Amino acid sequence: MAIDYEKRLQNLSARRFDNELNESILTKSFSSTSIPKNIKYLMESMVRIDKKYNDKTIEAANRVQKHLENGYDLHFSRAYRTQGSVTTSTNIKVHSDFDLLTIIDRYHFTGIGVPNDNPYTDSKPNSDIKSLRSQSEKIMEDIYDEVDKTGKKNISIFNKSLNRKVDIVFCFWYNSKKYEETSSEYYRGIYLFDFTKEEKILDYPFAHISQVNTKGDNTNDGSRKGIRLLKTLKADADIDISSFHLTTIVHSISDSELYYYRGKEINIAKAISNQLEKLINNGEYRRSIESPNGTEKPLKDDTVDGMKKIKADLDELIADVHKELYLGYFEKGELIYS
């Protein structure tokens, strides 16, 4: 079925709608009637959300943190960090969800090869993190009208004044051997906690954020543009593949293929299509691809169907944009768009 670009541009505009300004955050060219809709869709899908809108999301998280600290009555201190697509500028919505990592800071778990000569025994970690969550729920319900307590690892609030959602994720520190040697938080992990199973889940969000941002900077925002494009296709075609897997796919492409030059967005799209082809057809290669932080190999067989669907959508977009070559919307191989 042919892509309905009119509908997709409406979706894109809605994702970028700012209630306070009563307008969508789009480029000046979006309203031009002389530019084909397929070119608009390709280009706008890759554009970053402006920092001032992401700053509102960060402000919402800061407000939540302040409320929590003012309300807690716990025997342990807390540390706070953030994660999510806003931290890597790969979000495609003005009102993107944002994770406030709320971490028990009195003690930590140790990694393999890290001596634990003075183990913590003053309280039970599982009881501590349950208390952290229960008090958080009460504090948030006293302040916000919309509090969702159904998450396995988190609760969520909606800040109506800033029109932002914040997920409060409860964690423990995990100190790897490399972290103990360097004191660099890049190597520090966290244990998420599944409250339904009472299980800890190890994650390295700071290394992930660092790697995605480093590649974005090294490619002149090209890798971020590629991630935004795939996330847009996923949203508009309702494709079942996670944003984490899409980020891993783009991260596996060489910097030279993703480097952004003005008017060369189509080249990034082609590089992603070529990589998807390789990942789909070469299982051994696909299973060898590491996540951005290098701690797992997530492109398992159950991701192939989603890859096929998003590649088909991407290839149709690429083909449609190429047709405009003969109508003068390319100039020396560059898209005329700003």
Backbone hydrogen bonds, N-H to C=O, Kabsch-Sander energy under -0.5 kcal/mol:
donor,donor_aa,acceptor,acceptor_aa,energy
5,Y,3,I,-1.2
8,R,4,D,-2.2
9,L,5,Y,-2.6
10,Q,6,E,-1.7
11,N,7,K,-2.2
12,L,8,R,-2.6
13,S,9,L,-2.5
14,A,10,Q,-2.3
15,R,11,N,-2.2
16,R,12,L,-1.1
17,F,14,A,-1.4
18,D,23,E,-3.1
19,N,17,F,-0.6
22,N,18,D,-1.6
23,E,18,D,-1.4
25,I,16,R,-2.9
26,L,24,S,-1.3
30,F,27,T,-1.3
31,S,28,K,-0.9
32,S,29,S,-1.4
40,K,36,P,-2.1
41,Y,37,K,-2.4
42,L,38,N,-2.2
43,M,39,I,-2.7
44,E,40,K,-3.1
45,S,41,Y,-1.8
46,M,42,L,-0.7
46,M,43,M,-0.9
47,V,43,M,-0.6
47,V,44,E,-0.7
53,Y,50,D,-1.3
54,N,50,D,-1.6
55,D,51,K,-2.6
56,K,52,K,-0.7
57,T,53,Y,-1.0
58,I,54,N,-2.0
59,E,55,D,-2.3
60,A,56,K,-2.0
61,A,57,T,-1.7
62,N,58,I,-2.3
63,R,59,E,-2.1
64,V,60,A,-1.8
65,Q,61,A,-2.5
66,K,62,N,-2.1
67,H,63,R,-2.4
68,L,64,V,-2.5
69,E,65,Q,-2.6
70,N,66,K,-2.0
71,G,67,H,-1.0
71,G,68,L,-0.8
72,Y,68,L,-2.0
79,A,103,I,-2.5
81,R,101,L,-1.7
83,Q,99,D,-1.7
87,T,84,G,-1.2
88,T,85,S,-0.8
89,S,85,S,-0.6
89,S,86,V,-0.7
90,T,85,S,-2.3
91,N,85,S,-0.7
94,V,15,R,-2.5
95,H,15,R,-0.5
96,S,93,K,-0.6
96,S,94,V,-0.8
98,F,165,K,-0.6
99,D,83,Q,-2.3
100,L,98,F,-0.5
100,L,167,D,-3.5
101,L,81,R,-2.7
101,L,99,D,-0.8
102,T,100,L,-0.6
102,T,169,V,-3.6
103,I,79,A,-3.0
103,I,101,L,-0.7
104,I,171,C,-2.3
105,D,77,S,-2.8
106,R,77,S,-0.5
109,F,173,W,-2.4
111,G,175,N,-2.6
114,V,111,G,-1.8
128,D,124,K,-2.3
129,I,125,P,-2.6
130,K,126,N,-1.6
131,S,127,S,-2.1
132,L,128,D,-2.4
133,R,129,I,-2.0
134,S,130,K,-2.7
135,Q,131,S,-2.6
136,S,132,L,-1.7
137,E,133,R,-2.6
138,K,134,S,-1.8
139,I,135,Q,-2.5
140,M,136,S,-2.6
141,E,137,E,-2.3
142,D,138,K,-1.5
143,I,139,I,-0.6
143,I,140,M,-1.0
144,Y,140,M,-3.4
146,E,158,F,-0.5
147,V,145,D,-0.7
148,D,156,S,-2.9
149,K,147,V,-0.6
155,I,168,I,-1.7
156,S,148,D,-2.2
157,I,166,V,-2.4
158,F,146,E,-1.6
159,N,164,R,-3.5
160,K,158,F,-0.8
163,N,159,N,-1.2
164,R,159,N,-1.8
166,V,157,I,-2.4
167,D,98,F,-3.2
168,I,155,I,-3.3
168,I,166,V,-0.5
169,V,100,L,-2.2
169,V,167,D,-0.7
170,F,153,K,-1.4
171,C,102,T,-2.3
172,F,191,Y,-1.7
173,W,104,I,-0.6
173,W,107,Y,-0.5
174,Y,189,G,-2.5
175,N,109,F,-3.0
176,S,174,Y,-0.8
176,S,187,Y,-0.6
180,E,176,S,-2.2
181,E,177,K,-1.8
182,T,178,K,-2.0
183,S,179,Y,-3.4
185,E,183,S,-0.5
187,Y,184,S,-1.8
188,R,185,E,-1.2
189,G,174,Y,-2.7
190,I,203,D,-2.7
191,Y,172,F,-2.5
192,L,190,I,-0.7
192,L,201,I,-3.0
193,F,170,F,-0.8
194,D,199,E,-3.1
195,F,152,K,-2.7
195,F,193,F,-0.9
198,E,194,D,-1.9
199,E,194,D,-1.3
201,I,192,L,-2.3
203,D,190,I,-2.4
208,H,204,Y,-1.6
209,I,205,P,-2.5
210,S,206,F,-2.1
211,Q,207,A,-2.6
212,V,208,H,-2.5
213,N,209,I,-2.3
214,T,210,S,-2.5
215,K,211,Q,-2.4
216,G,212,V,-2.1
217,D,213,N,-2.5
218,N,214,T,-2.6
219,T,215,K,-1.4
220,N,217,D,-1.3
221,D,216,G,-3.5
222,G,219,T,-1.8
225,K,221,D,-2.4
226,G,222,G,-2.1
227,I,223,S,-2.1
228,R,224,R,-2.7
229,L,225,K,-2.3
230,L,226,G,-2.2
231,K,227,I,-2.5
232,T,228,R,-2.0
233,L,229,L,-2.3
234,K,230,L,-2.6
235,A,231,K,-2.1
236,D,232,T,-2.6
237,A,233,L,-2.5
238,D,234,K,-0.7
239,I,234,K,-1.8
241,I,239,I,-1.6
246,L,242,S,-2.0
247,T,243,S,-2.5
248,T,244,F,-2.1
249,I,245,H,-2.2
250,V,246,L,-2.2
251,H,247,T,-2.5
252,S,248,T,-1.2
252,S,249,I,-0.6
253,I,250,V,-1.7
257,E,254,S,-0.6
258,L,254,S,-1.0
258,L,255,D,-0.6
259,Y,255,D,-1.2
260,Y,219,T,-2.3
261,Y,259,Y,-0.5
264,K,261,Y,-2.4
267,N,264,K,-0.9
268,I,264,K,-1.1
269,A,265,E,-2.0
270,K,266,I,-2.2
271,A,267,N,-2.2
272,I,268,I,-2.1
273,S,269,A,-2.1
274,N,270,K,-2.6
275,Q,271,A,-2.0
276,L,272,I,-2.6
277,E,273,S,-2.2
278,K,274,N,-1.8
279,L,275,Q,-2.6
280,I,276,L,-2.6
281,N,277,E,-2.0
282,N,278,K,-1.7
283,G,281,N,-0.6
286,R,282,N,-2.7
287,R,283,G,-2.6
288,S,284,E,-0.6
288,S,285,Y,-1.0
289,I,285,Y,-0.6
289,I,286,R,-1.3
291,S,296,E,-2.7
294,G,291,S,-2.2
299,L,289,I,-0.5
300,K,298,P,-2.3
303,T,300,K,-2.1
304,V,301,D,-1.4
307,M,303,T,-2.1
308,K,304,V,-2.6
309,K,305,D,-2.1
310,I,306,G,-2.4
311,K,307,M,-2.3
312,A,308,K,-2.2
313,D,309,K,-1.9
314,L,310,I,-2.4
315,D,311,K,-3.1
316,E,312,A,-1.8
317,L,313,D,-1.9
318,I,314,L,-2.7
319,A,315,D,-2.5
320,D,316,E,-2.3
321,V,317,L,-2.4
322,H,318,I,-2.2
323,K,319,A,-1.3
324,E,320,D,-0.6
324,E,321,V,-1.1
325,L,322,H,-1.7
326,Y,323,K,-1.2
327,L,324,E,-1.6
328,G,325,L,-0.9
329,Y,324,E,-1.7
331,E,334,E,-2.4
334,E,331,E,-1.3
335,L,263,G,-1.8
336,I,329,Y,-2.2
337,Y,335,L,-1.1
